[in-house]
Amino acid sequence: MDFTESREEFMQMLDQEHQWPTWYMFKFIAPSSKEDLVVALFPDGQATVKASSKGKYRSVTAKIMMVSAQEVLDIYDKAYHIDGVLAL
């Protein structure tokens, strides 16, 4: 399966699981140095950040209103381009 097929499958799954618009929760783990880049993916004040026990990583969580599966995928695409970021 190539990347395009997996994107399409993910979008289909989102459309099956959600009725748009809906609240969608994003969770990312990022190196501390990349925290600001991940927080910037969301509207001001929408992301909460927690430091790991040793402070090396940050957990970034945001629950925001999404209008479509494509809008969700757009945020994941932007996060994918930030080095060291993992989506949960």
N, C-alpha and C positions, 0 to 999 in steps of 0.2 A: 504494500500500500504506500502510495506517495503522499507528500505533504498536502497536496490539494485535496485528495480523497479524505484524509483525516480531518481537514478543516470542514469539509462538507458534512461528514458524519457528526462532528461536534456541533455544528449549527443545527442539524436535524434533531440531535438529542436535546439541545436547548429548546427548540421549538416544541418538542413533544412534552418536555417537563414544565414549561412556563407558558403563561398567557401574558402577552406583552400589552401594555407596559407592566413591569413588575420590579420589585426590589430584588437586587442581585448582590450577593456577598462575594467579594474578592479577598483572597488571602495570599500574601506573598512573603517569602523569606528573602532578605537581601543583606549583603555585607553592609556594615555600618556606614561605610563610605558612599554607598549608593542609595541610602535611605531617602534623601531629598528627591532623587529622580523618580523613585517609586511613588512617593507621596504626591508628586506633581502630576501623576496620571489621573488624579481625582479632584473634584471641585474643592475649593478651600474649606477646611474644617471637616471634611468627610472621612478622612483616614485617621485611624488610631495606630499608634506605634508602641511596641513593647520591645525592650532590649533583652537579649539572651542573658543567661546567667553570667557569662564572662564578658559581655558587651561587644563581642565580635560581630554579631548579627542582629538584625532587627526584624520583627514580625510586623507587617503592615496589613491592616484589615480595613476594608471600606464596604459599607452597604449603601448602594446608590440606586436610584431609579434608572432602569434601562428600558428603552423602547423597542429593542429588537435584538435578536441573536447576533446580528452583524455588529451592533454597537458593543456588545460584550466581547466579541472576537477582536474588535479594534483595540480594546484596552490590553488584552492578552498579547496581541501582536507588538504593541509598543513596549510592554514589559519584557518580551522575548529579546529585544535588542539591548537590554541593560545587562551588562556582564555580571554573572554571579547570582542573578535573581531566579528564584524557584517559585512556581505557582503551586499552591496546594489545592 
